[in-house]
Amino acid sequence: MTSLGKWLFVPDRRNPAGDVRTGYLSCNGERVVLRHCSRQLADFLRTIRSLEEDFARRCGVDPALSGA
């Protein structure tokens, strides 16, 4: 799960049987299922997190303390 402002992103999940539950955005009890873009959003968020962590390291900041 990843916070996106006031929204929470829950990526696709796969159970041991191999069934996939589609990812979604959630806010105040509202849920938006991301049937066609959950995987792409998860990839995008991983890329942004990696860039933030790399930038924090280059600036000499502990990424854990910077909120990245």
N, C-alpha and C positions, 0 to 999 in steps of 0.2 A: 504494500500500500504506500502511496505517495501523496503528500498534501500538495494541492495546487491552489493556493489561496484558501478560499473557504470550501473548495471542493476536495474530495478525496478520490484518488484514482486507484481502483482495484484491478490489476491486470488479469489476463486469462489465467485460469487455474486448471491443472490436469490432475485427475485422481488416479489411484493405482491401477484402475481398470482401463485407463487411457481416455476416459471421457473428458471433454474440455468444457469448462464453464466460461462463457464469454465475459471479458472484462467490462467494467462500467465506471462511470463517475457518479458520486453520491454527494448530496448536500441537503441538510435539513429534511431528511426522509425522502427526498426526491432521488430517483435513480435514472441515469441515462445509459442505456446499454450501448456499447460500442462494437456492434457486430462486424463492421468493416474496417475499423481502424485501431482496435485495441493494441494489436501487436506493434503497429507503427508508432503509436503514442508511447508505448513502453520503451521502444528503441530510442525515440527522441529524448525521453526523460533520462535514460542511461547516458546518452551522449552529453546532455546538458550537465548532468552531475559530474561526469568525467572532466569536462572543461572547467567547471567550477573548482574541482579538487586540484587540477593541474595549475590553474591560476593562483589558488591559495598557496600551493607549494612554492611556486615561482616568487611569490611575494613574501615568503618566509613565515606564513601563517599556518598553524595547525588546522587542516581541513575539518577536523572534528569540532574545533572551537569556533570556526567561522560560520557554521550553519550550512555549509555546502553539502 
